[in-house]
Amino acid sequence: MMPVKTDDTALPSAYSAPAVSSRVAMLTSLLSLLLPWALRRRLLNLVCGYSIAPHARIGFSVVACTHLRMEHGAYIGHFNVIKGASLEMLEDAFIGDFNWIAGLPSDSPRHFASEIGRDPALCLGRHAALTSRHFLDCSNRIDIGEFATIAGARSQILTHAIDLRSNTQVSAPVTIGRYCFVGTGCVVLKGARLPDCSVLAAGSSLARAYEEPFTLYSGVPATPVKALERESAYFSRARGFVD
């Protein structure tokens, strides 16, 4: 089996071309929906400054990101709405259908003004997968590590909340480690971290940053339940798709 490193190295920062305005990105995305993909890809790259590789593809979805980078084999399915945040998808990363992914641009004057360096972004590592019918709040950065899977449906990843003491909205990044598996109907809250090669059981709520890899986390709030077998094939697979 392939060895699995557990250094939790962060994904590269989102594509660093100048940000496109939300209105321009949304208008271009809507007007180009019915174009043949080859022409649509060229238009998105030219008008919005995106970096979409020739063998990446976007289905019938509204993608209006401030930055977008899709490497070879990256795929976005149908009926998704992705707006207000940067999106980076490394080689063979996958987003399914009917997902809502939304952020608040870093230059927004209304919220998070005191959070210098806030990074509203979604970054999927190689072969990472977000399946279908999930909600992701990208007010701050969400990293989904290589070969990780957000499985099932109706999971939520939330990077912001209201601080009752100060009566302000605050945000913090969320990290899903490499080779992780997140079951159906989970809630992941701001600042949470699921370590490499770990499982978040269906229906659980992850509310803090954990460090121990190869662990099953379960419950509301989720806590470590048991160690997982390091030799499990899921943790050493060479392609994201599970037969």
KALIN-V936884 format. One record per run of one state. SS is the DSSP state (A for helix, B for strand, O for the rest). FROM is the first residue (numbers start at 0). TO is the last residue. If there is no record, write none. Layout:
ss-><SS & SS>
from-><FROM & FROM>
to-><TO & TO>
//
This chain:
ss-><O & A & O & A & O & B & O & B & O & B & O & B & O & B & O & B & O & B & O & B & O & B & O & B & O & B & O & B & O & B & O & B & O & B & O & B & O & B & O & B & O & B & O & B & O & B & O & B & O & B & O & B & O & B & O & B & O & B & O & A & O>
from-><0 & 21 & 31 & 36 & 48 & 50 & 52 & 56 & 58 & 61 & 64 & 67 & 70 & 74 & 76 & 80 & 83 & 85 & 89 & 93 & 95 & 99 & 102 & 120 & 124 & 128 & 130 & 134 & 137 & 141 & 144 & 148 & 150 & 155 & 158 & 159 & 163 & 167 & 171 & 173 & 176 & 180 & 182 & 186 & 188 & 192 & 194 & 198 & 200 & 204 & 206 & 208 & 209 & 214 & 218 & 219 & 220 & 222 & 227 & 232 & 236>
to-><20 & 30 & 35 & 47 & 49 & 51 & 55 & 57 & 60 & 63 & 66 & 69 & 73 & 75 & 79 & 82 & 84 & 88 & 92 & 94 & 98 & 101 & 119 & 123 & 127 & 129 & 133 & 136 & 140 & 143 & 147 & 149 & 154 & 157 & 158 & 162 & 166 & 170 & 172 & 175 & 179 & 181 & 185 & 187 & 191 & 193 & 197 & 199 & 203 & 205 & 207 & 208 & 213 & 217 & 218 & 219 & 221 & 226 & 231 & 235 & 242>
//
